[in-house]
């Protein structure tokens, strides 16, 4: 506000353009269940700093990546880019500019300076004649703005201050306390010491006119502009719940039967959900299952995966059928039989044969394929198929007859040729003789039975031949 000689007041505003760094870009990371995550960000070449809040907050880490601690909930972090500025020097390099002494008379005096841009006073050089603790203060208009207490060793040293200072005039940097004992030049100072448009050390705060060129304590200031900071960018460490699986099982009604089912319920999923069962199915639920163990992998749209398994039991066992088969003894015969032994049943079972029979065992069978279904009265039944084999062919008998040469003689004979036989072949003549040839026969009728192998063995047969004249 400006007031002229006539008392008129007016207001003028001046705006400073302060460049702000472009916000970095960040990449979220996602994990299923609790664990650590790796977040990343990229900027335009400045330093990336990670915080736990969008404003102020604690500095968590710096750099292009942030590895979080173990998290069980989604957590936001905030990254900013800081365009670092160079460190510059201002003020006398050392205390050789004029004579002086280690000052210990009082703690009133120090260096005055002006600041044109936001500044960080990083450090200064001092010269001490004793190892002692001092308090360095930054003041303006008598007010203490910042202070730092530290031990300054004997001799030359550089002390770190890191005072962040806003633009302003008549700042005072001084030592406060009973112990000063730092070197002061008693002249020779050529004020101002400055960096154009940034900072200027303008003099000291002494009131004595002959001390205007004194220089107090603080040499070779290291200063830098306050870094330009971007707005903070939120980057999320996303923790999603693993899919939760639960099963409703319908057991198979019979061992070996395909009547079981699994109804799968899924929670904590989003987007498209994929199912992969151990039996190759990719549906949510299963049906027509035999008893057994089934595992499933469920992946939700968030890429979270859960694996679980379920057992389908059976409520009963099917009958166990063991057939004992007697083959047909000979071609054309129907003396085959099947004797069933049935276990895993209780009570009365029903039998249904392909022949129409309803008994457990069947007899008088010709060669062929026979099936039976055994129903024990429970939900379980079983079917068995078996084959009744055919015995051997009947022998083919061809007689060679030599008639009696003259009435009253006994010189007739019969010689048999037999095919379709399996040894041993047994010949049994009606009049008691054996063998395939008989001699010394009188006229008459002769009958023979040819047994093809041992009739107690399956696959054998009997042939019969009768001759009416000799």
HELIX and SHEET records of a PDB file:
HELIX    1   1 UNK A  209  UNK A  211  5                                   3    
SHEET    1   A 2 UNK A   2  UNK A   3  0                                        
SHEET    2   A 2 UNK A   9  UNK A  10 -1                                        
SHEET    1   B 3 UNK A  25  UNK A  27  0                                        
SHEET    2   B 3 UNK A  38  UNK A  42 -1                                        
SHEET    3   B 3 UNK A  65  UNK A  67 -1                                        
SHEET    1   C 5 UNK A  29  UNK A  32  0                                        
SHEET    2   C 5 UNK A 233  UNK A 240  1                                        
SHEET    3   C 5 UNK A  75  UNK A  83 -1                                        
SHEET    4   C 5 UNK A  47  UNK A  51 -1                                        
SHEET    5   C 5 UNK A  59  UNK A  62 -1                                        
SHEET    1   D 4 UNK A  29  UNK A  32  0                                        
SHEET    2   D 4 UNK A 233  UNK A 240  1                                        
SHEET    3   D 4 UNK A  75  UNK A  83 -1                                        
SHEET    4   D 4 UNK A 228  UNK A 229 -1                                        
SHEET    1   E 4 UNK A  88  UNK A  90  0                                        
SHEET    2   E 4 UNK A 219  UNK A 225 -1                                        
SHEET    3   E 4 UNK A 119  UNK A 128 -1                                        
SHEET    4   E 4 UNK A 155  UNK A 165 -1                                        
SHEET    1   F 3 UNK A 100  UNK A 103  0                                        
SHEET    2   F 3 UNK A 182  UNK A 185 -1                                        
SHEET    3   F 3 UNK A 215  UNK A 216 -1                                        
SHEET    1   G 6 UNK A 143  UNK A 152  0                                        
SHEET    2   G 6 UNK A 132  UNK A 140 -1                                        
SHEET    3   G 6 UNK A 168  UNK A 176 -1                                        
SHEET    4   G 6 UNK A 110  UNK A 115 -1                                        
SHEET    5   G 6 UNK A 199  UNK A 204 -1                                        
SHEET    6   G 6 UNK A 193  UNK A 195 -1                                        
SHEET    1   H 3 UNK A 244  UNK A 250  0                                        
SHEET    2   H 3 UNK A 260  UNK A 267 -1                                        
SHEET    3   H 3 UNK A 286  UNK A 289 -1                                        
SHEET    1   I 3 UNK A 274  UNK A 277  0                                        
SHEET    2   I 3 UNK A 292  UNK A 299 -1                                        
SHEET    3   I 3 UNK A 305  UNK A 312 -1                                        
SHEET    1   J 3 UNK A 320  UNK A 326  0                                        
SHEET    2   J 3 UNK A 336  UNK A 343 -1                                        
SHEET    3   J 3 UNK A 362  UNK A 365 -1                                        
SHEET    1   K 3 UNK A 350  UNK A 353  0                                        
SHEET    2   K 3 UNK A 368  UNK A 375 -1                                        
SHEET    3   K 3 UNK A 381  UNK A 388 -1                                        
SHEET    1   L 3 UNK A 396  UNK A 402  0                                        
SHEET    2   L 3 UNK A 412  UNK A 419 -1                                        
SHEET    3   L 3 UNK A 437  UNK A 441 -1                                        
SHEET    1   M 3 UNK A 425  UNK A 429  0                                        
SHEET    2   M 3 UNK A 446  UNK A 452 -1                                        
SHEET    3   M 3 UNK A 461  UNK A 467 -1                                        
END                                                                             
